[in-house]
Structures are given as structure tokens and as C-alpha cells.
């Protein structure tokens, strides 16, 4: 079953055409990597799929629902519960400890925290950060911060993991660790995984690869 269907998506910023008619389908549970040079439009496409921006024309269907027809409230719920976002920068709030950062999506979405905490603790031990949950982000290394970020992204068991340069601030060793964790976690959750990267070492971990060139997809 197609989880996402992209139909003739175009995106303009002023007079600049960033996406030039994108057509693609992602099936449930698949792992994909999207590569391309800086400015090619790959992050723009990711943000459109994630409901963080709107297309100039064309349609994006998620579970056969047209994102452009969703109300602001339904779209916010889609971003909160359906998607787990992992960005290059972790965006952990410095005033909160790691556990409270991880629980933010649940609190924003009005989700009962008890089962979410149980879910988090199980995976925190797997990721080797169970002793860091009471610490603050500034007390952690870059690799540890990104693992906390991963826990936040999967805290509500999303069906779609969208990752924009998730290893951009990490060394090669931690990059491979994070990619391995993303693949394992998405597999266990039954989530579709889409990673945007310019790093060929990261892209080499995936058999499903597409490339963005001047706003167009090349398989």
C-alpha cells in the first residue's frame, strides 16, 4: 500500500522554481534515502511531505488524504502524531532535561504520558542513554544529543520518520551509529523512513535511493 503519493509537486520561492514537477510514491515500511547537492530542493520536498510548508501546485496524499485539504488543527495533529522529525540540529530545549524534551510531543498532543514513558525507557536502554534522561542537553555530547532527539522522534510511535541531514553534525563513527539506529527503530515500529543527506557514506547504507537534481527526481 502507498503511504505517500506525490503528484506533480512544484514549489516556488518568489521567482525561483525550487521543485519542478515531482512525482513519486513511498510504500508502507520502506526505507529511502534522498541525495542531492545543496540547493537541489531535497529538504524542501521533505518539509512539504511533513506538512511544514505548502506546495505552489500539485498534490501530496498521505494514506489517500490530500494534505492541502486538511485544516490547521488536523495538519498539526498529523505533524505531532503521524510523523517523527529528525533534523541536523537536535532542537532540544536547553531549559528542560532530556526526559522532558522527549515528552514534549506527548504533552503538546494531549497524550497520556505513562505509556509513552514506558516506551521511552525501553528504547533509552537500547540506545544507551537511560542514565542521561535527567541531564540537560548542554551536558551531552553531539552523538548523545542526537540519540535523545531520536527518542523524541519515536516517542509517539510515528508511521513516518522524516530525517533532514540527521548526521550532519556528527563524526563518521556516530553517523553510522545513528543511521543504524534509524533503520532498526523504523523497522521495529513499522514506520516508513526517508532520510535526506548529501553524505555518500550515509546514502551507501540504503538500497532504495533517489537523487534530486535541479528540482527534479532522478532514480
ABEGO torsion letter per residue (X at the ends): XBABBBBGBBBBBEABBABBGBBBBBBBGBBBBBBEBBGAGAAAAAAAAAGABBBABEBBBBGGBBAAABBAAAAAAAAAAABBBBBABAGBBAABBAAAAAAAAAAAAGBBAAAAAAAAAAAAAAAGAAAAAABBAAABBAAAAAAAAAAAAAAAGBABBBBBGAAAABBAAAAAAAAAAAAAAAAAAGBBBBBBBABAAAAAABABBBBBBGGBBBX
